[in-house]
Amino acid sequence: MSEVIPVPDDRRARRPVRQTVKILFGVLAVGLLVAAVYSQRNEFMEAVSRLAWTTVVLSFVLGLVALFANMMSWRGAMAGVGAPLPMAAAARVFLISQLGKYVPGSVWPVLVQVELTKERGISRVRSTTGALVGMAVGVVTSASVASVLLVTSAQDALDDYWFVLLVVPLGVTALTPPVLRRLLTVAAKATRKEIVPPDLTWRGLLTSSAWSALMWVAFGFHAWVVVRDLLPDGAPGIALTIGAFALAWLVGFLMILAPAGVGVRELALVVALGGALSVPDALALALVSRVLLTVGDAIAGGGALFLARPHRKLHAEIAHE
């Protein structure tokens, strides 16, 4: 009877290396995140000294609500491309991926999502498509929210810039499954990638869009409670603040793709609220918001990274897709 010689599994051999890389990435991301907060500590403490502690806590909690809504929007996008995830798994993947925002290079969150979802048997094509769909939803909803609320918050603006509202029907059309899938196919061909995006579902896109809209509302209230404390008698309305925050995010996102330097979103927020806030107040708002949201990313992402358990059960039929 011949002896059976076991053949080493290359995937098992690579696992320790991959796990080490993940740990090093997590340490690097958290380290850069902490450094970003530490570098702004003096300015942040000066701005916070003008606020009640209840304002800071409430703004921080609202930032976490926005982060949760963002995660749910991404989860909806993943379901829309045929890769549904349980709540706990989606939270783990998304929150850890958000640490990648603080590593130089704008592709890290997507790469982390692709790597972590692969452990659950989701192919790279589906996870990448899900990430791109999530980005598209974020861009369209932010543009729609910003255009509607900024233009309609003042009658003069509505009279002069009514045509900006045309972005809403255009955006809604772009987010329909047939159109969005076609756009993704064109984008893949433009980058010379032989990738055929999976079919998209109406339910997934609608769910993702609804959570994304809720995210902008939460972000707006996160900023508005700070503004109300800075200017109790002359704070801008909540609609203007929500629209300004959505616009600031959109500008920062597009400039990062261009790419651009640090602080673009904060500058856009200052400009958007320039007519309602003085420059010092707008800068204080931008700084407090940035630090609180960064701390929120650190706590949520760091907690998910610490509590994460490797998921090694791969579904062969999906993994080989």
N, C-alpha and C positions, 0 to 999 in steps of 0.2 A: 504493500500500500504506500503510495507516494506521499511525501510530506507536503502539506500545504503551507506555502510561504506567504505570510501576510504582506499585502502591498500598502505602503504608507499612503494615507489620505492627504493630498496636498493642501486641502482646505483646512484640515486640522493643524497641519504644520504651520500654516500662515496665521492661525488665530492668535497665538501669543504676540506676534508682531503687530497685527492689526489692533489688538487690545492695548498694546503699549502706545501705539500712535494715537489712539483715541484719548488715552489718559494724558499724554503730553499736550494734545490739542486742547483738552479741557483746562489743564493747568495754565497754558498760554493765554487762552481766552479770558479766564477769570482774572489772571494777573493783569492783562491789559485793561480789563474793565475796572478793576480796583484802581489802577494807575490813573485812568480817566477821571474817576471820582475824586481821587486824592489831589490831582492837579488843580481842581476847581474848589477845593475846600474853603479857602478864605473868602472868595467871592460868594460862594453858596451860603456860608454862615452869615455874611453881611446881609444878603437878601432875605434869608430866613428870619433874621432878627426883626424884620418889619412885619412878620406874620404871626398870627396866633398859632399855638401848637396844634390846635384842633384843625386849622386850615391845612397845615402840612400833612397831618395824618389822613384827612379826608381826601386830599389831592393824591396822596400815595395810594390809597385804597382804590380810588377811581382809575388810577393808572393800571393797577392790577386787573381791574374789571375789563379795561380795554385790551390788556394782554390776553386775558381769557377769551374775549370775543375774537381776537385775531387768530388765536389757536383754533377756535371753532370754525372760523371762516376757512382756514387751511384744511381742516378735517373735512369740511363740506366739499372743497375742491378735490381732495383725494378720493372721496366717495364718488364724485362726478366723473372721474377717469377710471372707475372700476376698481379702486383700491381702498375700500372702507377700512377704518381702523377703530378698535375699541377706544373708549374715552381715555383710559389710563395710558395706553400705548401712544395715542396721538399726543397727549400732554407731554409724555416723556420725550418723544422725538422732537416736537416743535420747540419746547422750552429749552432743550439742550442746543438745538440749532440756532436759537436766537443769540447765544453767546458768540457765534461766529461773526455777528455784526461788528464786534470790537476787534477782530483780527483784520489787518490790512488786506484788502481785496474783497470785492462785493459778492463773490460767488460762494463763500464759505457756508452760509446758512443752507443753501441748496445742496451743496456737497454733503453736509452732515445729514440732511434729511434723506438723501439718496442712500447713504451708507447705513443709516439706522433702520430705514424701512426695508432694506434688502435683507436684514436679519429676520424679518417677519415674512419673507418669501415674496416681496413685491419687487418686480423687475425695475431696472434702472429707467427704462423708457416710461413706465407708468409714474414712478416717483418724480422724475424730472418734469413730465407733463403736468402732474399735479401741482408742483411748485410753480411752474409757469402760469398755470391757470389761476392759482392763488394770487400771484403778482398782478395778473391782468385784472382780476376782480378788485384788488386794492387800488389800482390806478384808476379804473373807471368809476368806482364808487367815490373815491376822494375827489376826482374832477367834478363829478355830478353834485356831490354835497357842497363843495366849495363854490361852484358856479351859482347854484341855486341860492344858497344862504348869503353869500357875499353880495350878489346882485340885488336880491329882494330885501336885504336888510335896510336899504336906503332907497327912497323913491327916486332921487336923482340918479343913482347908479342904475336902477331899473330902466329909467328913461333913456339913458345913454348907452348902456351895455346889455340890452335885452337879448341881443343876438348870441351872447355867451351861453344862454340857456339851451342853445341847440346842441351843446355837448351831451345833454342828457339823452335825447332819443338816439344819437349816434352811439353813445356808450352802451345803452341798452341793447341796441342791435348787435354791437360787437360781442356782447356776452351771450348771445344765443348759441346753442351748441353747434349748429352747422357753420355759422360764420366764424366762431372762435376756433373750431377745429381746422377750418380752411386757413385762417391766419397763422396757426401754429405750423401747419404744413408748409406754407410759404416761408415762414421763418426758418424752418429746418432746411429747406432747399437753399435759402440764402446763405446759410452757414455751411453748406455742402455736407450736411448730415443726412445719411440715408435712414431717416427715422419716420415711421408712420404713426402719428399720434393716435391713441385709442379713441374709441367713440366717447362722447361726452353726454351726460344725462342732464335733463332739465332740472330734476330735483336737486342734484348736487350743486349746480350753478346757482339756483335760487337760494338754497340754504347758505352757500358761501357768501352770496351778495347780501343777504339779510343780516348775517353776523357781522359782515364788514361795515354795513351802515350803522349797526349798533356800536361798533368799535369807535367810529368817529364821534358819535354822541357822547360816549364815555370819555374820550380824549378831550372833547370840548368842555365838558363839565370839570374834568381834571384841571384844565387851565382856568376856567371861569371862576372857580372858588378862590384861586389865588388872586385873580384880578379883583374880585369883590373885596378882598381883604386889603389890597393895595389902594383901591379907590372905592371906598364904601358908598360915596355919594355920586360918583360919575363913571361907574364901570360900564363898559360896552355890554350890549345885550348878549344873551347866550347864543342866539343864532349867529351873530357876527363872530363870536369866539370859536364856535364849532367850525364855521366855514374857514376862518383863518388858520386853524390848526390843520384841517384837511389840506388846504392849499400849501402850507409849510411842508407837510409830509410829502406831498406830490413833487414839489420843487426839489426837495432833498433827494428823493428817489431818482428822479430823472437826471439830476446833476451827478449823482453817484454813478449812474450808468454812463455818463459822458466821458470821463469822471470829473469830480470836483473835490475840493478840500473839505476840511472839518468845519462844522458850524453853519452849513448852508441852511439847514432847516430853521435854526434859531434866527438867522438873519431874515429869512422869509417871514417868520412869525412876527418879528419886529416891524417889518415893512407893512405886513397885512394889517396890523393893529396900530400902525403909526398915527392914523387919524384919530384914534380913540384913546391912545395912551401916550404919555411922554416917552421919550427914548429911554431914560433911566428905568421907568416902570416896565416898559416892554422888555428891556434887557434882563431885569430882575425876574420877570415871568419866564422868559426863555431859559434862564439859568436854573431856576428852581425846577421847572418841568424836566429839563434834561437830566439833572442829577437824580430826581425822584424816579424817573422812568429807568434810568441806568441801574439804580439800586434794586428796583423791581425785577429787572432782567437778571441781575446777579443772584437775588434770593431764589427766584423761580427756577432759573436755569441751573444754578449751583445745587439747589435741592434735588432737582430731577437727575442731575449727574451723579450726585452722591447716592441717591436711592435706586439708581438704575441697576437692573439685573439683565445679564445678557440673554437674549432670546435666540436660541440656536436651532429651533425646529423649523426647518425650511420646507416649503411645499415644492417638490421637484417640478411639478408641471408649471408653476409660476416662475420659479427661479430660472428655468431654462428658456423663458419666453424671449 
